[in-house]
Amino acid sequence: MTFALDVLIPHYCDPDGLKRSLDSVAEQTWRGRMRVIVVDDGSPDHDALAAQTHCDAFAATTPFAVLFERNPKNLGRPRTRNRLLDLTDATHVAWLDAGDIWYPDKTARQFAHLDSLTAQGVDISSVWVTCTYDWEQHGKARTLSQRVGGDQVLELLVGDHFRAYLWTLLGTAEAFRIAGRFDERLPRLQDLDYFLRFVRGGGRIETAPGRRALCRYFKSDIGRNAAEVHACYKLILAKNAPAISRYPRALSSKLHYKANRLASRFAYSNGDRIGAARYLAEAALGSPRHALLVARNVLRSRLRAGG
């Protein structure tokens, strides 16, 4: 049976988070033929059993189908996502990370936008639809919109107003094939690499109309290896070097600065103060101009807060 929508969820050691995600799928106002596919990435037996129990309960209490699969050992997020791609058999695909949630009208709003584009004569086989989302970290939430206009390669690289998050997306299966498979060399930042390959491959990302958030991301830096994040960011920059070279040289400097700043943040969040300082020093030495700009903006922000 071919489904209209496959919802792809990778899971590892977070059955309570998975239940929260499944509950949000159950509350969707869109009522087409939907299947949820969960691949557990080699969690310990008790977590995998709890995850499967939540999937069984979801299947028993909703009109939606569920497929639960388990990797024989922990293979990492990109290989698990590739297995999810292998399991899909639907006209449309959406992603959701275990622990994050959709608001009830997310899929309905995104399908409506695809219908609107089709009515306008747009070929939706090369379109992903993203959305405004809520970002929750340390118990505080803020709403972030996706500004998809203009040069999407540049906007994704800079990441100030347009961010690469799979769980915001819905699109046709054909559109997801443009991006291909996930790079298994990237244990972190696979989303950014995947978005860039989609756009550079001829895809276009739209956003569902409206200012209201359609999903919520629960952000945490804890447990994420700074060196791993740094290496993945550098690999993505190397893979996209031909595209980056078409922009002014300042962009390359800014992106390498950002790679070190990001690694510094993860190191600091996980208690590695020495590592955080080292990455900050590399950032400043590699791009003094951007370091001064950031320092000036931080100082202005603190002065406004204190004034």
N, C-alpha and C positions, 0 to 999 in steps of 0.2 A: 504494500500500500504506500502510495506517495502522499506525504503530508503537505499541507499548505505552509506550515512553519515548524522548523526544528529549532528548539532553544538549547544551545550548547553550553554545558556547565562543567568546567573542570573542578575537581574537589580533592583536597588533601588535608586531613586531620582537623576538619572543622564541621562536624555534623550539625551542630546547633546553627552555625551560619548557613549551611545548606538548607536547613528547614526554613530559616527566615527567607531565603531566596525563593524556595518553592512556594511558600505561603503567598509571596508577592505575585508569582506567576498565576497561582490559583485565583487571585483577585482581579485578573485582567478582564476588562470589559469586552475586549475582542473575543469572539467566540467561534473562530474558524477551526479547522482541523489542525490541532497542535500536538506536538510530541516534545517532551523534555528528554534530552540525552545527557546523562551524567557519567563521566569517567572518573573513577577514583584512582589517584596516582600512587598506588601502593601504600595507603595508610595502614597503620597497625590494625590488627583484626577488629578490635573493639570499635574503632572509629569507622572502619569500612562497614561493619555490621550495622552501626547506628545510622550511617548514611543510607544504606540500602533500606532500612526500616522506614526512614522518612520518605524515600521514593515510593515504597509500597503503599504507604498511607496516602500519599499524594494521588497515586493512580486509583486508589479505592474510593476517594472522596471527590474527585474532579472528573470532568468529561475528557480529560486529556490523557494521552498515552505516555508511558515512561519506559525508557531503556536505560538500565544501569549496567555499566561494565567496570571492570577493575584491572588495572595494570598489575602484573605479577610482582613488580617491585617499583620503587620510586624512580621514575624516568625523567622528571622535570616538567615544568609547565609547557614548553614548546612542543615536546613530543606528545604530551597528553592532548594538547589542542589539535595536533595533526591527526591523532586517533579520532577525535571528535569529528573532524572534517571527513574522515574516511567513513564514519558511521551515518552521516547525514543523508537523507533521501527526501528532500522537500523542495518546494518551489522557492521558498524564502528561508532565510537564516537569521537568527539573532543570538547574541552571546550574553551570558550573565555569569559573573564570578561568584562562587559560593561565599556568602556573607553579605553581598550587596543586594539591593532590592530595586524592583521596578514599582512605580506608582501605578494605580489601576488602569489609567488610560494610555499608558505608554505605547503599547503595540497598536492600539486602535488609532491613535493620533499619527503614528508613523505609517501605517497602512493607508490611512486617508491621504497623507501627503503623497505617497507613491501613486495612488489613484488620481490625484490632482495632476501630477506630472504627466501621467499617461494621457489624461484628457487634453493636455497641452501639446501632445505630440512628442514628448521627451522619451527617449529610449532608456527605460529604467534598468536595462541589463548591465549598465555601467554606473549605477547610482547606489550609494549607501545613504541612509538617512540617520543622522545623529540627533541630539536633542540637548536642551538645557538640563543641567543636573545639579543636585545638591552634593556638596563635598563636606563630609563630617570628619573632623580630626580633633582629638583630645576633648571630645564632648561638645565641640562648637561646630556649627554648620554655616556654610555660606553657599549662595546660589551662583553658579557660573554658567554663562551662556557660551555657545559655540559660534564664533564669528567666522563663517565659512566663505565669505566673499573674497575676491582677489586671488592672489597667487597662493594656492593651497600648499604647495611644497614649502615655500618660504614660511608661511604661517605655522605649519606643523613643526618645522625645524626650530623656529623661535619659541613657540609654545606659550606665548603670553595670553592669547585670546582664542586659540583653537588647539585643543589637546586630544591626543590619540588614546581613546579608551574604548575598547571593544564593547563593553557592556552598555554603551550608549547607542549601539548600532542596530539597524534592521535593513535588510536588502535582499535582493534575489540571489539564488544560489549561483547564477551566472556572474553576478557582480562580485561575489566573493572569490570566484575562481580567478579573477584578474590579479588578485594579490598572491595567489598560489598558496604554498604551504609556509608554515612558520619556520624561521631559521633556527635550527636546533643548537646553534652555537650561542644563542642568546637566552640564558636563564632569566634575564631581566630585560625590560624595555622592549619586549616583543611587539607590543601594541604599536609603538612608534615606528618600528621597522615595517610592520605590516601595513599601516596607513600610508607610509611613504611609497611603498611598492605599488599600492593600489593607485594612488594619484599619479605617480610617474608612469604607470602602465596604462594610463588613459581614463582612469576612473574619476568620478566627481562626487563630492560629498555635499549633501544638502542637509538642512536642519528643519525639523518639524516646526511649523509656525507657532508663535506664542512665547511669552516670557516665562511661563510657569515651568518649573523643573518636572521631569518625567521619570527620574530615577535618583537613587541616592548611593553614593560611594562612601564606604567607611575606610578612611585612610589611616595607615600606620606605617612608620618607618622601622619599627622594632623587628629585629631578626633578619634584616636585609643587609647583606654583606656589601660594604662600601666599595671594596676593591672589585667585586663582581659587577656592581652597578657601573663603576668607572670604566672597566674593560668593555662592557656591553655598549656603553655610550660611544666610546672611541671606535668600536667596530662599526657601529651605525654611521658615524661620520666618515669613516673610510669607505664604506659601501656607497655612500652618497656623494663622495668627493667630486665626481664629474658635474653633478647638479649644483653643488655648493660653489664650485669654481666659476659658475656663470654670474654669480652675484659679486658685489664689491668685497674686497679682501677683508674688510672689517667684520663681515658675517662669520667667516671661518674663525677669526680670533674670538668673537663673541661666543660661538658654539663650543670651542675648546675650553674657554673660561667657564661656561655653564656646566660642562662635564665635571670639572674639578669642584665647582661649587656644590653640585648635586652630591658628589661622593663625600664631600665634607659634611653635608647635612646628615647623610646616613651614618657616617662614622660617629658624629657627635650624638645622634639619637640613640646609638647603641653603646655609648660609654667609652668610645675610643677618642679621647681628647687629643692625643698626640697625632693620630691619623687625620683627624679633622683639621688640625693646624697645618699639617703637611700639605693636604689638598688645597687649603686656602692659600698657602704660600705659593704653590704651583700655579694657582689661578692668577694671583697677583703678578707673579713674575712673567707668566705667559701673556698676560694682557693687562698691563698697568692702567690703560685707559678705562677698561670696563670695571676694574677694581675701584678706581676713583669714582666712577659714576654711581656704582652700587653703594659705596660708602657715603657719598653725598646724599643719595636718596634715603638711606637708613637714618642719617642724621636729621634730615628734614622731617621725616616721619616721627622721630622721637621728640623733636622740638615742638611739632604740632600737638602731639599727645600730651606733652608736659605743659603747653601753653593754655 
